[in-house]
Amino acid sequence: MTSWDLPAHVEKAFWQSCVDILEHQDCFEKLVSSDIGYELQFSVEEYRGCYHVFTLLLELRDETFFVADLTRFHYLNHE
């Protein structure tokens, strides 16, 4: 099940969290808490020079959104 029926500011913060983690590369499995009231757990794998986000669990207030094999987001590895 996938769902992107999220408030725009939540989705924006969600993607920014992904970018921040990838840019700092401090941890590829991380729980992110934000003041907008969501928790995000995901894993990131490198494939052919790009980082792809897989197996997402996004909890927003009392709702849980599962997003699996999410390939629309990738971060180019410039190393």
N, C-alpha and C positions, 0 to 999 in steps of 0.2 A: 504494500500500500504506500502510495506517495501522496503528499499533500503540500501544496504551496499556497493554501488559502490563509496566509499569515498577514498580519499588519505589515505595511511597507517598512516601517522603522525596525521591526523585528527581523525581517529578512535581510535588510541592509546590515544590521549589526551582526547577524549570523555570518554573512559572507565576509565581513571585515575581520571577524574572529578567525576564520579559516586562513585568510591572507596573512594576518599577523603571525599566526603559528608557523605557517610555512616559511615566511620571511626570516623569522628568528631561528627556525629549525631547532628549537630547544627540546621539543618532544613531539612525537608523531601520534601519541595517544594521550589525550588530555581532556579533562573536564573543564569546561569554560562556564563561569557564572557571570551574569551581567546584571546591572541594576534595572534592566527592563523585565526581569523575572523569567529568564529561561536558563536551562542548562543544556549543554551540548556535549555529546560524547561521540567521537568518531576516530577512525583510523585513516592514515594517509599512506599510500604506497607509491613508490616511484616506478614508472614504466616508460621506457624509451625516452628518457630525458624530461618527462613531465611528471608532476605530482598529481595524483588523482585521489579524490576523496571517496572513500567507500564506507559502507555500513554506518549510516548516521542514525543517531537517536536524539531527537530534539524534544525536550519537554517544556511546554509553555503553559504555565499556570496548572490547570487540572487536565490539560489535553496532552497527548503524546503523539508525535508525528514520526513515523518511520520512513526513512529514505534510504534505499539500498542501491548500490552500484550507481552512484551519482557521478556521471561523467560529463555533465555540462560545465563543471568547474574544473579547470586544471591550471596549474601554475608552472610556467616554463622554468626549467632548471638551467641557469646561466653559468654554472660552474664548468 
